[in-house]
């Protein structure tokens, strides 16, 4: 993991199945200010595809996506 700034918000979507991690992340991003950073923790392997597709089609930026143990972690900059 690179040295990114501390996230402005943390969303723990552990235990939620697709599409709930992405829906919760969308809700969190809607409440945030532009350029703020959201860190999402998920356990659903399908979230890898979902978050990539979502950020590719939106003005939000997926800064980092990685796996740590059984967790999928995403750092998204609000567009």
TIKOL-626877 format. One line per field, with one value per residue: residue number from 0; residue in one letter; x, y, z of N, C-alpha, C, O in turn. Coordinates in Angstrom, 1 decimal, always signed. Example, Ala and Ser with C-alpha at 12.3 -4.5 7.8 and 13.67 -1.06 7.14 Angstrom:
BEGIN
n = (0_1) $
res = (A_S) $
n.x = (+13.2_+12.8) $
n.y = (-5.7_-2.2) $
n.z = (+7.8_+7.1) $
ca.x = (+12.3_+13.7) $
ca.y = (-4.5_-1.1) $
ca.z = (+7.8_+7.1) $
c.x = (+13.2_+12.9) $
c.y = (-3.3_+0.0) $
c.z = (+7.8_+7.9) $
o.x = (+14.2_+13.4) $
o.y = (-3.3_+1.1) $
o.z = (+8.5_+8.0) $
//
This chain:
BEGIN
n = (0_1_2_3_4_5_6_7_8_9_10_11_12_13_14_15_16_17_18_19_20_21_22_23_24_25_26_27_28_29_30_31_32_33_34_35_36_37_38_39_40_41_42_43_44_45_46_47_48_49_50_51_52_53_54_55_56_57_58_59_60_61_62_63_64_65_66_67_68_69_70_71_72_73_74_75_76_77_78) $
res = (X_X_X_X_X_X_X_X_X_X_X_X_X_X_X_X_X_X_X_X_X_X_X_X_X_X_X_X_X_X_X_X_X_X_X_X_X_X_X_X_X_X_X_X_X_X_X_X_X_X_X_X_X_X_X_X_X_X_X_X_X_X_X_X_X_X_X_X_X_X_X_X_X_X_X_X_X_X_X) $
n.x = (+0.8_+0.5_+1.6_-0.9_-3.1_-4.8_-8.1_-11.1_-13.5_-14.6_-15.9_-17.2_-18.0_-18.0_-19.1_-21.3_-23.1_-22.8_-25.1_-24.6_-22.2_-21.3_-23.5_-23.7_-21.3_-21.8_-23.8_-22.4_-20.4_-22.1_-22.7_-20.4_-17.8_-16.5_-13.4_-12.8_-11.7_-12.7_-12.6_-13.1_-14.0_-14.5_-15.9_-16.8_-15.9_-16.9_-17.0_-14.7_-14.9_-17.2_-16.6_-14.5_-15.8_-17.8_-16.3_-15.0_-17.1_-18.0_-17.4_-15.8_-12.7_-10.8_-8.4_-6.8_-6.8_-6.9_-6.1_-6.2_-5.5_-8.5_-9.9_-11.2_-10.0_-10.7_-9.8_-11.3_-11.5_-13.7_-15.4) $
n.y = (-1.2_+2.2_+5.4_+7.0_+9.8_+10.0_+8.6_+10.5_+9.4_+6.2_+3.2_+0.3_-2.4_-5.1_-8.5_-7.9_-8.7_-8.5_-6.4_-4.7_-3.6_-1.7_-0.1_+1.1_+2.4_+4.3_+5.8_+6.9_+8.4_+10.3_+11.9_+13.2_+15.7_+17.2_+15.8_+14.6_+11.7_+8.3_+5.3_+2.0_-1.1_-4.4_-7.7_-9.2_-10.9_-10.2_-7.5_-6.3_-6.2_-4.7_-2.1_-1.2_-0.9_+0.9_+3.2_+3.7_+4.6_+6.9_+10.2_+9.8_+8.7_+5.8_+5.3_+3.4_-0.2_-3.1_-6.3_-7.6_-10.0_-11.6_-9.4_-6.9_-3.9_-0.5_+2.7_+5.6_+8.6_+11.3_+12.7) $
n.z = (+0.0_-0.8_+0.4_+1.2_+2.0_+5.2_+5.3_+4.9_+5.6_+6.8_+5.6_+6.7_+5.2_+5.7_+5.5_+4.1_+1.1_-2.5_-4.1_-2.0_-0.7_-2.6_-2.9_-0.3_-0.3_-2.4_-1.2_+1.0_-0.4_-1.6_+0.6_+1.1_+0.7_-2.4_-3.4_-1.0_+0.8_+0.7_+2.5_+1.9_+3.3_+2.5_+2.2_+0.2_-2.7_-5.2_-5.1_-6.1_-8.9_-9.1_-7.9_-9.5_-12.0_-11.3_-10.5_-12.9_-14.5_-13.3_-11.8_-9.7_-8.2_-8.2_-6.1_-4.9_-4.7_-3.0_-1.5_+1.7_+3.9_+4.2_+3.3_+1.2_+0.1_-0.6_-1.8_-2.4_-4.1_-3.8_-6.5) $
ca.x = (+0.0_+1.3_+1.4_-2.0_-3.5_-5.9_-9.4_-12.1_-14.6_-14.4_-17.1_-16.9_-19.1_-17.7_-20.2_-22.4_-23.0_-23.1_-24.4_-24.7_-21.0_-21.2_-24.6_-23.4_-20.3_-22.4_-24.5_-21.4_-19.8_-23.0_-22.7_-19.0_-17.4_-15.5_-12.0_-12.6_-11.3_-13.5_-11.9_-14.2_-13.6_-15.5_-15.5_-17.3_-15.0_-17.5_-16.9_-13.6_-15.4_-18.2_-16.0_-13.8_-16.8_-18.5_-15.4_-14.7_-18.2_-18.4_-16.4_-15.0_-11.4_-10.4_-7.0_-6.1_-7.7_-6.0_-6.6_-5.4_-6.1_-9.7_-10.6_-11.0_-10.0_-10.8_-9.7_-12.0_-11.6_-14.9_-15.3) $
ca.y = (+0.0_+3.4_+6.4_+7.9_+10.5_+9.4_+8.8_+11.3_+8.5_+4.8_+2.4_-1.1_-3.2_-6.5_-9.3_-7.6_-9.3_-7.7_-5.2_-3.8_-2.7_-0.6_+0.8_+1.8_+3.4_+5.4_+6.7_+7.6_+9.4_+11.4_+12.8_+13.7_+16.9_+16.8_+15.5_+13.8_+10.3_+7.3_+4.0_+0.9_-2.5_-5.3_-9.1_-9.8_-10.9_-9.5_-6.0_-5.9_-5.8_-3.6_-0.8_-0.8_-0.5_+2.1_+4.4_+4.0_+5.3_+8.1_+11.2_+9.4_+8.1_+4.6_+5.6_+2.1_-1.3_-4.2_-7.4_-7.8_-11.2_-11.9_-8.2_-6.1_-2.5_+0.5_+4.1_+6.3_+10.1_+11.8_+13.5) $
ca.z = (+0.0_-0.9_+1.5_+0.9_+3.2_+6.0_+4.7_+5.6_+6.1_+6.7_+5.5_+6.9_+4.6_+5.9_+5.7_+3.1_-0.2_-3.7_-4.4_-0.8_-0.4_-3.5_-2.6_+0.9_-0.7_-3.1_-0.2_+1.7_-1.3_-1.8_+1.8_+1.3_-0.1_-3.5_-3.2_+0.2_+0.6_+1.4_+2.6_+2.0_+3.6_+2.1_+2.3_-1.0_-3.8_-6.4_-5.0_-6.9_-10.2_-8.9_-7.6_-10.7_-13.0_-10.8_-10.6_-14.3_-15.1_-12.5_-11.6_-8.6_-8.6_-7.4_-5.9_-4.6_-4.5_-2.6_-0.6_+2.9_+4.5_+3.5_+3.2_+0.0_+0.6_-1.7_-1.4_-3.4_-4.0_-4.3_-7.6) $
c.x = (+0.9_+0.9_+0.3_-2.4_-4.6_-7.2_-10.3_-13.2_-14.1_-15.7_-16.7_-18.1_-18.8_-19.0_-21.4_-22.1_-23.4_-24.6_-24.4_-23.4_-20.9_-22.3_-24.3_-22.3_-20.8_-23.1_-23.5_-20.7_-20.8_-23.1_-21.4_-18.8_-16.5_-14.1_-11.7_-12.3_-12.1_-12.7_-13.1_-13.5_-14.7_-15.0_-16.0_-16.4_-15.6_-17.4_-15.7_-14.1_-16.4_-17.6_-15.2_-14.8_-17.5_-17.6_-15.0_-15.9_-18.7_-17.2_-15.5_-13.7_-11.1_-8.8_-6.2_-7.1_-6.7_-6.7_-5.6_-6.1_-7.3_-10.5_-10.2_-11.1_-9.9_-10.6_-10.2_-12.0_-12.9_-14.7_-16.1) $
c.y = (+1.2_+4.3_+7.4_+8.6_+9.7_+9.6_+9.7_+10.5_+7.1_+4.1_+1.0_-1.9_-4.7_-7.3_-9.0_-8.2_-8.3_-7.6_-4.2_-3.0_-1.5_+0.4_+1.7_+2.8_+4.6_+6.4_+7.5_+8.7_+10.6_+12.4_+13.5_+14.9_+16.4_+16.8_+14.8_+12.4_+9.3_+5.9_+3.0_-0.4_-3.4_-6.8_-9.9_-9.7_-10.2_-8.0_-5.5_-5.4_-4.6_-2.2_-0.3_-0.2_+0.8_+3.4_+4.7_+4.8_+6.5_+9.1_+10.9_+8.7_+6.9_+4.8_+4.3_+1.1_-2.5_-5.2_-7.5_-8.9_-11.5_-10.6_-7.5_-4.6_-1.6_+1.9_+4.9_+7.8_+10.5_+12.8_+14.8) $
c.z = (+0.0_+0.3_+1.1_+2.1_+4.0_+5.3_+5.6_+6.2_+5.9_+6.6_+5.6_+6.4_+4.7_+6.1_+4.8_+1.7_-1.3_-3.8_-3.2_-0.5_-1.3_-3.2_-1.4_+0.5_-1.5_-2.2_+0.6_+0.9_-1.5_-0.6_+1.9_+0.4_-1.3_-2.9_-1.8_-0.1_+1.4_+1.3_+2.8_+2.3_+3.3_+2.2_+1.0_-2.2_-5.1_-6.3_-5.8_-8.3_-10.1_-8.7_-8.8_-11.7_-12.6_-10.9_-12.1_-15.0_-14.3_-12.5_-10.4_-9.0_-7.6_-7.3_-5.7_-4.3_-4.2_-1.7_+0.5_+3.7_+3.6_+3.2_+1.8_+0.4_-0.6_-1.1_-2.6_-3.1_-4.6_-5.4_-7.5) $
o.x = (+1.9_+0.0_+0.7_-2.2_-5.2_-7.5_-10.1_-13.8_-13.4_-16.6_-16.0_-19.2_-19.3_-19.9_-22.3_-20.9_-24.1_-25.3_-24.1_-23.5_-20.6_-22.1_-24.6_-22.3_-20.4_-23.0_-23.7_-20.5_-20.3_-23.4_-21.2_-19.6_-15.8_-13.7_-10.6_-12.7_-12.3_-12.2_-13.8_-12.5_-15.8_-13.7_-15.6_-16.0_-14.8_-17.6_-15.7_-13.7_-16.3_-18.0_-15.2_-14.5_-17.7_-18.0_-14.8_-15.6_-19.7_-16.1_-14.7_-13.7_-11.0_-8.1_-5.0_-8.2_-5.8_-7.7_-4.4_-7.2_-7.2_-11.7_-9.1_-12.1_-9.1_-11.1_-9.6_-12.4_-13.2_-13.9_-16.1) $
o.y = (+1.3_+4.1_+8.5_+8.1_+8.7_+10.7_+9.8_+10.9_+6.7_+4.3_+0.4_-1.9_-5.5_-6.8_-9.8_-8.2_-7.4_-8.6_-3.0_-1.8_-0.4_+1.6_+2.9_+3.9_+5.7_+7.6_+8.7_+9.8_+11.7_+13.5_+14.4_+15.2_+15.4_+17.6_+14.5_+11.9_+9.5_+5.5_+3.1_-0.8_-3.2_-7.0_-11.1_-8.6_-9.6_-7.3_-4.3_-4.3_-3.7_-1.3_+0.9_+0.9_+1.7_+4.4_+5.9_+5.5_+7.1_+8.8_+11.7_+8.0_+7.1_+4.4_+4.1_+1.3_-2.8_-4.9_-7.6_-8.6_-11.8_-10.7_-7.6_-4.2_-1.8_+2.2_+4.8_+8.2_+10.2_+13.8_+15.7) $
o.z = (+0.7_+1.0_+0.7_+3.2_+3.4_+4.9_+6.8_+7.3_+4.9_+7.4_+4.8_+7.0_+3.9_+6.9_+4.7_+1.3_-1.1_-3.7_-3.4_-0.2_-0.9_-3.3_-1.4_+1.1_-1.3_-2.3_+0.8_+1.3_-1.6_-0.8_+2.8_-0.6_-1.1_-2.1_-1.5_-1.2_+2.6_+0.3_+3.8_+1.7_+3.9_+2.2_+0.8_-2.6_-5.9_-7.3_-6.2_-8.7_-10.9_-9.4_-9.0_-12.3_-13.4_-11.4_-12.4_-15.9_-14.7_-13.0_-10.1_-10.1_-6.4_-8.2_-6.1_-3.8_-5.0_-1.1_+0.3_+4.2_+2.4_+2.9_+1.4_+0.9_-1.5_+0.0_-3.7_-2.0_-5.7_-5.2_-8.4) $
//
